[in-house]
Amino acid sequence: MPLLRAIDRLFRHEAAGGMLLMASVVAALLVANSTLGPTYETVLGTYLKISIGETGLAKPLILWINDGLMAVFFFLIGLELKRELVDGKLKNPRDVMLPGIAALGGIALPALIYVALNWNSPQTLRGWAIPAATDIAFALGVLALVGSRAPASLKVFLLTLAILDDLGAILIIALFYTSNLQVEYLAYALAPLALMLWLNLRGTHRVAPVLLLGTILWVLVLKSGVHATIAGVLMALFIPYRDKFGKSPLLSLEHGLAPYVLYLIVPIFAFANAGVIFEGMALSDLTQPLPLGAALGLFLGKQAGVLGAVFLMVRFGFARLPAQASWIHVYGISLLAGIGFTMSLFIGSLSFDDHDLINQMRLGVMVGSAISAVLGFIVLRLARPVSQPA
């Protein structure tokens, strides 16, 4: 049927994930600011419990989404990270140097801007890492909309930068966003981790035992107080890359899981976390330390950190610009790195419990990400590839 073929072509487009994410954001804003707003909040706050005897997990729906579904999102990131380390863009340290240093600049400077604006506000200072992350799906979606005007090397550069950026965000979450640490559960978590390592060292090529042990690891890490998404990344690192038949269980799992993450899990997360309530809010509210720190960190901090790091690397001869790319292209990519949507909202949800602060955080993240996306698209659309010397 023509309609089904058209839908299939739409979802195969590189920008489809970003477009669906944007639609989820718009839907969340409309629902949160309509008569359905109270229902939206009530449903997300509804407690769900899974228990075996006296032991179990009881959390509101919003935390099942942020702790559970996002663990699957981070599992996919872990699979991508291992693939790139074993046989991809991160295999050769030389290829990692430029986007790696750019990622560090894009993490440090946004955080410093946020800290500077929130230094006298201990209540909001905890959100210092909110503008430090890049949304891979959204950024690549905008780059895809630019089309052939952007050199192919830019996609490789942005993808590598975003992967390393997300790796930095994962480490930040593990080190700085752990609360009420329960050491005994952390000790218990070593058992499934050790078993996964043992299976890996034995060369076991089956995925099911790793997935089962990884699920147990997720529960124990969640109970320990360390954020459970870390379990998703750790589990991914133990998925075998090659089996005894020469096939790749990791690639099969990554390709099978990616559509569900891109078209289901990430949009659900966006819908649950992007509901900024505008009632009683004025434009001047954006000048409050929290939203201003998040917005300027993403918009100014990211572009200055990424572009500045690349400039220094090229200026002192440590690296070259990506093939057929000019400084205008690099500037456009540094703007797209300021789209922090999914990861920024996620870190923000770990930073605050207060509803008003969460609302301010969402406003800042969306404003900073939106401006970065629009200006990044315009800059890259106007730029032209440069010819490389023979």
Secondary structure as GFF3:
##gff-version 3
##sequence-region A 1 390
A	DSSP	alpha_helix	2	12	.	.	.	ID=ss1
A	DSSP	alpha_helix	16	32	.	.	.	ID=ss2
A	DSSP	alpha_helix	37	45	.	.	.	ID=ss3
A	DSSP	beta_strand	47	52	.	.	.	ID=ss4
A	DSSP	beta_strand	55	60	.	.	.	ID=ss5
A	DSSP	alpha_helix	61	63	.	.	.	ID=ss6
A	DSSP	pi_helix	64	69	.	.	.	ID=ss7
A	DSSP	alpha_helix	70	87	.	.	.	ID=ss8
A	DSSP	alpha_helix	93	118	.	.	.	ID=ss9
A	DSSP	alpha_helix	122	125	.	.	.	ID=ss10
A	DSSP	three_ten_helix	130	132	.	.	.	ID=ss11
A	DSSP	alpha_helix	136	146	.	.	.	ID=ss12
A	DSSP	three_ten_helix	147	149	.	.	.	ID=ss13
A	DSSP	alpha_helix	152	176	.	.	.	ID=ss14
A	DSSP	alpha_helix	183	202	.	.	.	ID=ss15
A	DSSP	alpha_helix	208	224	.	.	.	ID=ss16
A	DSSP	alpha_helix	229	237	.	.	.	ID=ss17
A	DSSP	alpha_helix	249	260	.	.	.	ID=ss18
A	DSSP	pi_helix	261	265	.	.	.	ID=ss19
A	DSSP	alpha_helix	266	273	.	.	.	ID=ss20
A	DSSP	three_ten_helix	283	287	.	.	.	ID=ss21
A	DSSP	alpha_helix	289	296	.	.	.	ID=ss22
A	DSSP	pi_helix	297	301	.	.	.	ID=ss23
A	DSSP	alpha_helix	302	315	.	.	.	ID=ss24
A	DSSP	alpha_helix	327	336	.	.	.	ID=ss25
A	DSSP	alpha_helix	341	351	.	.	.	ID=ss26
A	DSSP	alpha_helix	355	382	.	.	.	ID=ss27
###
